[in-house]
Amino acid sequence: MKKIVFLTGATGQMGMETVKKFMENVDEFTLRVLARESETNKKKLAPFDGKLEIIWGDLKDDEKLAEGVKDADYVLHVGALVSPFADEEPEEAMRINYGSTLSMLKSIKDFGQQDKTHFVYIGTVAMTGDRMPPIHWGRVGDPLKPSIYDYYAISKCFSERAVIESGLKYWTSIRQTGMAPVNPSSGEYPIISHQPYNNCLEWSNAEDSGNLMRNVCLDTVPDQFWRRVYNLSGGADYRQTCYTFSASLGSDLRDIYEPNWMAAGNFHGQFYTDADELQELVPFRTKSFAEVQKEYLQKMASMIEAAGPGFAMPTKEQQKAKTKEIISRPGGVLQFVADHDEERINVWFGSKEKYEAIPKSWNEIVISIPCDSPRKLDHGFDETKPAKELDIDDMQQAAKFRGGECLSRSMEKGSLYAPLKWKCAFGHEFAATPYLILFAGHWCRECDSKEWKYGEIADVNPFFAQVWKPLHKGEKNFRVKMAADVKKVETLYK
């Protein structure tokens, strides 16, 4: 019998590539997709008419989600409300992204499919937030640190937590990195000014991500793949800074930005020490970065040629003027500088003084070449010890390194998926599995649900301090309240 696969986000960049890959295996899978009913989406899915099942609906429609999940062997939860739209509508982002995850997990259990359905959750590199040099090397298990105001990342953190703690027999969370090349329309949003020019990111491409989604449903996937979190990237040759990435696609940032038009921090991205683990378990990579680059440049050349002899490329001056206009809109760097928005200036630059100290000329700016020697953060327990040998002493050691304590006094050795009781440095008590804490980088859900107070957390949590202190030396602690209500969404699915 064919395996039933339910895919959300089918008409997005990664979703469409996933659909294409499953069309190569129509004899093996019945692909069922969720898509919002619109003329655009109907046009996108028209080429696959009769080859897949379409459920017209959205990620807030619990009945449609249940229809998709029912009898499904695999759920590929790719869909989400992403930035910048998620940042503009925090409550909607939490309802759509976190709510849809809780809804499907609940339906799987209601249908009695918790030992059958393989739940594949797509997280994001944004969950670990700002990892600028010198802390630009990362791996799964590092502290989660969604950038301030990044409600997309916050919703993804809570969703991943729910998946890990779901009790399903088969689950995985795959943290998708940036997909190259980016959608050209993304350059029309003020968020383009949020990425520092020296920001590091280990990219991937949408075609390979779609390939992975198909491949995780194959019978060749080993059992040890499941109940783990992974970083997804294209590999070592996809490691780029913001500056080198733009240059590789034919654009010198220095021609279209002034040095103080780009944020100094509070974005996301890193190079990975562990992304090859996913490739080893479920091979999916087919393209080098050079191939992606070549295809993009050829496509741009074809578009220019098709525009005809009368088409004139914008000059550098025109491009720069356009950039200034975009990032002067609400949400752009120049907008909150012009408004003397101290809170946002602190978030993206550290302080008004630090912003004003940025050199006015690119000749005074160092375009960095990040260290190529991988560096691993301390996870607070003996990682040379086999996972099956970890015991309550290891839990207490890990909790202490996080500024808290493990309140449980015993555990079955090596039992990573049975909840224990913990307490953070601020006195919040919570239940969580050892895997969630030691191997996925999560900690106190209460501290993560109401406001960003990263400086205060770093003062009492040595684990978290590793990803905050190096980037915020000499800065005063501050808090930013969250506009999204996590518990409001959770009450819908209790």
Protein Blocks (a to p, Z undefined) as FASTA:
>chain_A
ZZddddehklmmklmmmmmmmmmmmmmpccdddddddfklmmmmmmmgoiaccddddfkl
mklmmmmmnopabdcdfbccddfklmmmmmlmmmmmmmmmmmmmmmmmmnopmmmmccdd
dddfklnmpaddfklbccehiacdddehilklmmmmmmmmmmmmnopabdcddddddddd
ddfklmmpfklmmpcfkbccddddfklmmmmmmmmmpmklcfklgopacdddebjklgcc
fklmmmmnopafklmccfklpcfbhpaddddfklmmmmmmmgcbfbdfklmmmmmmmmmm
mmmmmnojkbccddfklmmmmmmmmmmpghiaklmmmnopaklmmmmnopaklmmmpcfb
fklpccddddfbdcdddehiafkbcfklpcfklmmmmmmmnopacfbfbdcehiakbccd
dddfkopacdddfklmmmnopacfklmmmbccfkmmmmmmmklmmmmmmmmghiacdddd
dfbdfklmmmmmZZ
